[in-house]
Structure formats: structure tokens, C-alpha cells
């Protein structure tokens, strides 16, 4: 099974137990697609002792940035979006996640983990964008929220196939260097 390391930059100060739960949920979504994820903390606002030197995000180690709010809408992204992905970095708005939690969409870690998987999915599914169903759906309806609560919102099979192949392709430089 391919393994993907994702660099995590927590600029929003997400409580450690919430972030850990979200990483578990997002990791389970990727595992269902056939990819194991290792979450590597790089910048943690609430825990200076967990500050770790990390390489810049790259195709081999993409990054996930958690921010309080999306201050500037870039790349055609609405300022009220749950996040966006560009290059090798996915960004998630905690303000959006917290609004969803307060509206009764579910526990914070479930919402955050699902959004993390969605935004990182954009990095790994080049050119695919959104789908009409599954975790990559552009706008989640009540159906998706029920599936999130049941731990059953995943990448659709074709996306899972593409995602796994993409991670294997990205791993090739590492395999060649170790030989």
C-alpha cells in the first residue's frame, strides 16, 4: 500500500485532540482509497515544543495549512469557502469548519477530517476537480453529512484508483533514490 506523508501547518491553533481526531478521520478516508497517510506536524500554534523542521511542501510531501479564516480569495476561491488547494498546499478555513459545527453538522473533528481529505484530494487528483457524489462533491448536502457521521463518505471508486496511482507515481523518486 502506498504511503503519503502530509506536512501539517496549524496556524489556527486547533486543539491537539481535535486535530488528532481529524487526522484519524481523514486518514481513514484515504485508507479506504488504498493510501496510508502519515501526518507530520510542522507548525503547531498551541504547542511550541512540537515545532518541527519540515521541507517545503512538494509533490512527494504535500502540505495542509489550517488557518482561522480565508482572508483573501485567491484562484477564484470564494472567501466563504471551506478551503482551497493550489500547487502542493491545501488550505482549510477553521472559521468555516466551526460555523458548520455550530450549525449542527457534526462534531468538529469529523467535519475537519472530512474537509482535510477533500482539500488534499484536490492536490492528488489533478484535473479531476469536484464530483457529483462522494468526498469530492463541491457542495455537501444532508446526505453527505449523514455519511460523514457514519464514517462512510469516501472517494468514489474511480477517484480512489486515480488517487492511489498518483501517490505511487509520486513515490517513484523515493524508490529510485533508495535503490
N, C-alpha and C positions, 0 to 999 in steps of 0.2 A: 504494500500500500504506500503511495507517495506521501511524503511528509512535507508540510509547508510551514515555515516559521513566519509569523506575522509580528512586526515590531509595533508595540503599543505605546502611544504618546498620550497620556492622560492630562490634558491641560484644564479639564473641568473639575478635577478633584472628586471623582466618583468614589464613593465609599468602597474600600477594598473588598468587602464581602459581596457587594452588588456587582463589581467588576468581575470578580472571580466567578460568580454565578452566570453572568452574561457570557463570559468566555467559554464556560462549560456548555451553555445552550448553543452558542454559535459553533463551537467545536463539534457538538453532536450533529448539527445540520450538515457540516462539511463531512463528517464521518459517514453519514447516510449517503453522501455522494461519492464515497470511496477515497476521501482525502483526510489524513490526520493533520491536525493543526497544533503547532506549539506557539503559545502566546509569550512573547518576550517583552517584559516591561522596559521601557526606555526613558520615560519621563513620567513620574508619578507625583502629582501635586501634594497629596496627603502623606507621602512617605519619602522624605529626602534620602533615607537610608537605602531605598530601593532604586535610587538613581543609577542607571546602568549605561555604560558607554555602548552605543549601538552604531552600526554602519548607517549610512543614508538608505532610505527605502530604495529598493531596486526590484527588478522582475523576480529575482530569486528570493528576496525578503521584502515583500510589500509592507507598507505601514498603515496603521489605523490611528487616526487622530481623533480624540474626544475633546470637543470644545463646548463651552457653555452655550453659545449661540452662533449662528452663521451671520456674521456681521456684514459681509459683502457677498452679494450674489454673483458668482463667477460662472463662466462657461454656460450661461443660460440657466443656471440653477436659481430657483425662487428662494428668497430669503427665509421663507417659512417651510422649506423642505426638511426632511428628516436627516439629510446628508447629501454628500456627493462624492464622486470618485474621479480623480484625474491623475494621469501618469501612473505612478506606483504608490499613491497615497489615497486612502479613503478617509473621509471626514464625517463624523456623526455629531449632530446637534443634541446636546443633553437637554436644552430648553424644550425642544420638540418632544423628546422622549418623556420628560417629566410631565408635560401637558397631557400626553396620551395616558400616562399612569393615573393622573388626577381625574381624567375623564372616565376611568373605569375600564380601560382597555386591557389591563392586566398588571401583574407585578413588574416593577422597574427592571429587574434582571431579565425577565422573559422578553420584554419589549426591546431592551437594549441589545440583548444577544441576537434577536431576530434581525434588527436593523443593522447590526455589525455584519452579520452574514450576508445580508442584501448588498450593502455597500462594498464589502470585499469581493462579493460576487461580480460586481461591475469591473473590478480590476482583473479578474481571472476569466471573464467571458468576453473577450474583445469583440466588439462589433455586434454582440447579441442584444445588449440593452435590456429592456423590460420584456416580460412575457404576459400572456393573458391569464396565467394561473401560476401558483407556486410562490416561492420566496421572492422571485424576481418580478412579481406583479408590481406595476407602478403605484397603484393606489390600493391599499388593503381595505377590504370590506369586512363585514361582520363574519363572513366565512373564514377569512384568513385569521381573524382574532381568535375564533374558536379553535382553529387548527394550531395556532401558537400556544394556546392554553393547554392543548393536548400533546404538545411536542411533536406535531405532525405536519408543520409547514416546512417543506423541503424544496430543493431544486427539482424541477421536473426531470424525468429520466434523460432526455436529450441534453439538457444543461449539465447534468451530473457527468455524463460521458465526456462532454467538451471540457468541463472543469478539470476532471481527472487527467485528461490528455494534456491540457495546458500546464498543469503542475508537473507532470512527468517531463514535458519539454523544457520547462524552466529548470528542472533538476539536472539536466544533462551536463551543463558546465561543471557542476559539483562532482558528478560521477567521473567525468573525464579528468579533472584535477586530482582525484584520489587514486587514479589508476597508475 
